[in-house]
């Protein structure tokens, strides 16, 4: 029962959430945390009460389980920020996971093993964005949009684990279908594909940019010459 | 072979968009003749610089020329104007589609930079192996590694079947002498009877021997028609008759 979990010492609640997220290889969803906490009989476990000089954090017990868990995560993060920890819990790819924060993460990016991990070439980015918006998509369809052979690029993205083969199209030749992976979401710090910029918005920007340049005509209303001109025309 | 990618252009569509942007061309009203000329000039430039002109560029060049030709054709008076589709329409649509994804990839690039600090915690089992393999140096190797490698090599060769190759000591000279004596004795002989019952290597040797004898003009080979029996005569036999 989830209600039993709520009855625990608030510090203990925070530590349990923290432990679950810490130990998960992939981002763990609020749903999974909730299911686990609901299914186990929490009082079978002996949590020694943590003696803190600080007061127990205030938690609104009336919240729905999902919102309740999200709030606990927020409190854990508050703790980290307060103590200048170099990491916090972030929401990405449909779940929660630990990640370095803005202040200290840039130092990590200097490590040789991470240096090239986040670098993508122009054609790789192009191909990736086409796949992200049109998935599942076949290689010929990608090539039709880019106007160039894209086999090598697709393979390099497969190697980087940013895309994967998601199936085959039921058409002539049964071509392979490609889609983006969780790694893709993590690289761009996205929670889901819905967080990508909207295609229609981009289309509007492009349409606006493609509009032929109209000659700008400036009319200065205070100009007395205009009035003179008018009177001349009138007469 | 070197593969040179021009820094600015990812392909023909990219190149066309460059022209359009540079000359502030209205994308919905592309001056096809001018653009086609520019495009062809660029291809020439690529060829001069020994840059491989990929099939995509050739395809685009032919498409541009096709559109140009279509636009030169007089419009049929009988069809109303709304029925005539602008021959540039499909190309323009493709260009805009490409513009959209170029724009998106630009915004994705910014997103990567924005999240440059994000390094996730995870159990990187595969990564650990990758990294350790890459950074392994000789210093870290032990005697055990040596023994292990030795056993691997030994076991690898264990299952390989060794095949003996028999060498037939065949001599063309011997075969020549043999054929010569047969032909001289019989006067004439069918080529096929020379080969009868022989194994492949022997057939080859016999054939070479016959060719050599023909070359030396010790025998003549005749054939009545294509595919029929080849008959071998001894030269002395011919001379006698």
Interface residues (C-beta under 8 A of the other chain):
Chain A: X22 X25 X26 X87 X90 X92 X97 X98 X99 X100 X101 X102 X103 X104 X105 X106 X108 X109 X113 X114 X118 X120 X122 X123 X125 X126 X128 X129 X130 X132 X133 X144 X145 X146 X147 X148 X149 X186 X187 X188 X189 X190 X196 X197 X199 X202 X203 X205 X206 X210 X212 X213
Chain B: X10 X11 X12 X13 X14 X24 X26 X27 X28 X29 X54 X56 X60 X94 X96 X97 X98 X99 X100 X101 X102 X103 X104 X105 X106 X107 X108 X109 X111 X112 X114 X115 X116 X117 X118 X119 X120 X121 X122 X123 X131
